[in-house]
């Protein structure tokens, strides 16, 4: 039987949120924050695909994970800043990887 999961959460500074750390973990990457702390999750397994979608005509730096999240951290100064929203979803195993990727891309482009 096909099943799915969909949840949204906020990455908030008031709850200790750090977008660079979160992005590094989700992408299994190595990113450095402005304080010089290195968030290295490059050895993490299980990340099948990573991608940054940005509106057509937007600045090129928005497609670079390090620059994008460094910019967010720099712009949002408030203690209670909501830095990012995370969408966590799981799609049916009956779909191929290509079908799941197409569904997610379509959803993101349509909703955001």
C-alpha positions, 0 to 999 in steps of 0.5 A: 500500500502506498503511503507518504509523510509530510511535515513542515518545521521552522528553523528558528534562532530562538530554539538554537537554530543555525541554517548553515548547520542544518543545511550541511546536515541535510546535504551531507556537506561541509559548511563554515559559519561566520564565527568560523565553526565548521559543520562537517557532515560530508561523511553522512550516508543516505543523502540521495539528492541535493538541490537548491531551487531559486526563482528564475532571474534571481542572484547566482549566489542563491544557488550556492549553499554556503553563500545562501545560508551565510547571507540568511544568517547575516541578514536576520539579526533578531533573537527570535528570527525564523531563519528557514522552513524545512519541509520533510516528506517521504513519497511512496516506494512504488514511485521511481527516484525520477518520479519522486524527484519530479513530484518534489520539484513540481510541488516546490515550483508551484507552491513557492 
